[in-house]
Amino acid sequence: MKKIAPSILSADFGRLAEEIQAVEKAGADLIHLDIMDGHFVPNITAGPILVEAARRATKLPLDAHLMIENPEKYVEAFAKAGANSISVHYEACRDLPKTLALIAKHGARRAVAINPDTPVSSILSVLNQVEMVLVMTVHPGWAGQGFIPSCLEKVKELNRLVKDLALTLDIEVDGGIKTSNIGDNAAAGANVFVAGSAIFKSANYAETIKAMRTELSGQQIG
């Protein structure tokens, strides 16, 4: 199933609950929350309190993307705050298998994220320990960046690898996703699409999500 995940990094934080409820009504499948610490990435957002606020605003699944150093220290707090899935970066984990096990222990879906410059081969050893892989299609840290076209090859490579290993997991793409390229990402093998500016900066959330679904409807995952 192809899923659209609006990223609230691009939402109006002064009206956060309203914004989340608006994209839920518009047809979102889950809500993506970008957590940044100012160390692993240059930007700072918020911590578990953001997840708690989102949890109060919606019953949709919450997808917490931890762009932070030492994520193992905070997994429990994010799970308790209401995150249904937790993505940790390969580049930030000292012991990735242990961190993924910790996510599972606290009842959340396990996901590993990789930056544009990180090869898919880096996470080969943990593919059987996750429910999702998040492929960053921009360099993490800021909303509104342009999609990096070369990342499509990484999605294709990951999709082939998942098929060869007979695994069942989601492939999520995050960064610069919009109506004009969402179909290409689906064709490459992605099935979860994070979109921030493309949705929250549009005049009509429902029409934008509908247009994205139209692009997805004609695409078979490669």
VMD Tcl script that draws the C-alpha trace (Angstrom):
set ca {
  {0.00 0.00 0.00}
  {1.30 3.43 -0.94}
  {1.12 5.92 1.94}
  {1.45 9.70 2.10}
  {3.04 11.13 5.24}
  {2.83 14.93 5.63}
  {5.84 16.28 7.50}
  {4.82 18.83 10.10}
  {8.24 20.47 9.85}
  {6.60 22.65 7.19}
  {3.36 23.21 9.12}
  {2.34 26.36 10.99}
  {3.47 25.50 14.53}
  {1.24 28.22 15.92}
  {-1.72 26.15 14.71}
  {-0.15 22.70 15.00}
  {-3.21 20.72 16.10}
  {-5.32 22.37 13.40}
  {-2.69 21.68 10.76}
  {-2.44 18.00 11.72}
  {-6.21 17.61 11.73}
  {-6.41 19.38 8.37}
  {-4.05 16.94 6.64}
  {-5.79 14.01 8.32}
  {-9.09 15.23 6.87}
  {-7.34 15.79 3.54}
  {-6.40 12.11 3.31}
  {-3.00 11.66 4.96}
  {-2.08 8.10 5.97}
  {0.34 9.00 8.76}
  {2.05 12.04 10.27}
  {5.82 12.45 9.94}
  {7.67 14.22 12.76}
  {11.22 15.46 12.19}
  {13.22 15.52 15.42}
  {16.50 17.47 15.18}
  {19.04 18.15 17.92}
  {21.38 20.78 16.46}
  {24.27 18.28 16.58}
  {23.63 15.46 14.14}
  {22.00 18.08 11.91}
  {22.41 21.87 12.15}
  {18.76 22.62 12.84}
  {16.83 22.22 16.14}
  {13.16 21.30 16.34}
  {11.66 19.62 19.41}
  {11.67 16.43 21.45}
  {9.06 14.00 22.80}
  {6.78 16.92 23.68}
  {6.16 17.41 19.95}
  {5.08 13.79 19.62}
  {2.79 14.18 22.63}
  {1.16 17.22 21.04}
  {0.66 15.41 17.76}
  {-0.75 12.36 19.55}
  {-3.42 14.52 21.17}
  {-4.36 15.97 17.79}
  {-4.80 12.79 15.75}
  {-5.34 9.04 15.76}
  {-3.20 8.59 12.66}
  {0.08 6.68 13.08}
  {2.97 8.93 14.12}
  {6.26 8.43 12.29}
  {9.10 9.87 14.40}
  {12.32 10.52 12.46}
  {15.16 10.99 14.94}
  {17.91 13.09 13.38}
  {19.81 13.14 16.64}
  {23.01 11.87 18.21}
  {22.80 8.96 20.66}
  {19.19 8.11 19.73}
  {19.22 5.08 22.02}
  {18.97 7.44 25.01}
  {15.63 8.79 23.81}
  {13.84 5.83 22.21}
  {11.78 5.05 25.31}
  {10.66 8.67 25.71}
  {9.50 8.92 22.10}
  {7.68 5.59 22.27}
  {5.91 6.61 25.48}
  {5.00 9.95 23.89}
  {3.03 8.09 21.23}
  {5.35 7.39 18.29}
  {4.15 4.35 16.34}
  {7.34 4.09 14.32}
  {10.81 5.38 15.14}
  {13.52 5.93 12.55}
  {17.13 6.17 13.68}
  {20.05 7.07 11.46}
  {22.70 4.53 10.57}
  {25.20 7.40 10.77}
  {24.21 8.31 14.35}
  {24.04 4.90 16.03}
  {26.98 3.44 17.91}
  {25.24 0.05 18.07}
  {22.49 -0.05 15.48}
  {21.17 -3.59 16.21}
  {20.91 -2.76 19.92}
  {19.07 0.48 19.20}
  {16.64 -1.28 16.87}
  {16.00 -3.92 19.53}
  {15.27 -1.14 22.00}
  {12.67 0.35 19.65}
  {10.96 -3.03 19.38}
  {11.09 -3.48 23.17}
  {9.10 -0.29 23.60}
  {6.46 -1.33 21.08}
  {7.26 0.84 18.06}
  {8.00 -0.14 14.47}
  {11.73 -0.22 13.79}
  {13.15 1.88 10.98}
  {16.65 2.78 9.87}
  {17.40 5.96 7.93}
  {20.32 6.64 5.60}
  {21.63 9.95 4.28}
  {22.08 10.62 0.54}
  {25.82 9.86 0.74}
  {25.42 6.60 2.70}
  {25.40 3.45 0.54}
  {22.59 0.94 0.85}
  {25.19 -1.75 1.60}
  {25.82 -0.09 4.98}
  {22.52 -1.37 6.34}
  {22.52 -4.81 4.74}
  {23.17 -6.56 8.06}
  {20.07 -5.05 9.74}
  {17.50 -5.30 6.94}
  {15.97 -8.35 8.60}
  {15.59 -6.40 11.85}
  {13.49 -3.49 10.57}
  {9.97 -2.84 9.35}
  {11.02 0.17 7.27}
  {14.02 1.84 5.64}
  {13.97 5.63 5.23}
  {16.00 6.87 2.28}
  {16.82 10.55 2.65}
  {16.44 12.26 -0.71}
  {17.89 15.54 0.58}
  {20.61 16.21 3.11}
  {18.81 16.25 6.46}
  {18.34 19.35 8.53}
  {16.10 21.78 6.67}
  {12.66 21.81 5.08}
  {12.08 22.98 1.52}
  {15.18 21.50 -0.13}
  {15.16 20.20 -3.68}
  {14.98 16.45 -4.37}
  {18.32 14.81 -5.24}
  {17.61 12.79 -8.44}
  {20.51 10.37 -7.90}
  {18.72 9.03 -4.82}
  {16.30 7.23 -7.13}
  {19.07 4.73 -7.89}
  {19.45 4.04 -4.17}
  {15.72 3.35 -3.87}
  {15.93 0.97 -6.84}
  {18.95 -0.79 -5.34}
  {17.23 -1.15 -1.98}
  {14.06 -2.46 -3.60}
  {16.03 -5.10 -5.54}
  {17.84 -6.12 -2.37}
  {14.60 -6.46 -0.40}
  {13.16 -8.66 -3.14}
  {16.30 -10.80 -3.41}
  {16.24 -11.39 0.34}
  {12.47 -12.08 0.30}
  {11.89 -9.45 2.99}
  {8.72 -7.53 3.72}
  {9.37 -3.93 4.68}
  {8.39 -0.42 3.75}
  {10.67 1.87 1.76}
  {10.14 5.49 2.76}
  {11.50 8.52 0.92}
  {11.92 11.90 2.59}
  {13.06 15.17 1.07}
  {11.78 17.27 -1.80}
  {8.91 14.89 -2.55}
  {6.15 16.54 -4.57}
  {3.54 15.76 -7.18}
  {6.03 15.96 -10.06}
  {8.42 13.32 -8.68}
  {6.33 11.11 -6.39}
  {5.52 8.78 -9.29}
  {9.19 8.29 -10.12}
  {9.89 7.37 -6.50}
  {7.05 4.86 -6.50}
  {8.31 3.32 -9.73}
  {11.76 3.00 -8.13}
  {10.30 1.01 -5.23}
  {9.22 3.44 -2.51}
  {5.79 3.04 -0.91}
  {5.83 5.66 1.89}
  {6.22 9.28 0.81}
  {7.09 12.10 3.21}
  {5.99 15.49 1.88}
  {6.34 18.71 3.83}
  {6.43 21.92 1.84}
  {4.59 20.35 -1.09}
  {1.54 19.88 1.12}
  {1.72 22.52 3.84}
  {2.73 25.34 1.50}
  {-0.03 24.48 -0.97}
  {-3.32 26.33 -1.14}
  {-5.41 23.20 -0.71}
  {-4.10 20.19 1.22}
  {-6.81 17.84 -0.02}
  {-6.27 18.73 -3.67}
  {-2.50 18.31 -3.31}
  {-2.80 14.90 -1.67}
  {-5.38 13.89 -4.29}
  {-2.96 14.92 -7.06}
  {-0.21 12.87 -5.43}
  {-2.48 9.83 -5.27}
  {-3.33 10.28 -8.93}
  {0.38 10.13 -9.75}
  {0.78 7.06 -7.57}
  {-2.22 5.23 -8.98}
  {-0.55 4.60 -12.31}
  {2.75 3.41 -10.85}
  {3.69 -0.17 -10.11}
  {6.54 -0.55 -7.66}
  {9.57 -1.80 -9.58}
}
mol new
graphics top color blue
foreach p $ca { graphics top sphere $p radius 0.5 }
foreach p [lrange $ca 0 end-1] q [lrange $ca 1 end] { graphics top cylinder $p $q radius 0.2 }
display resetview
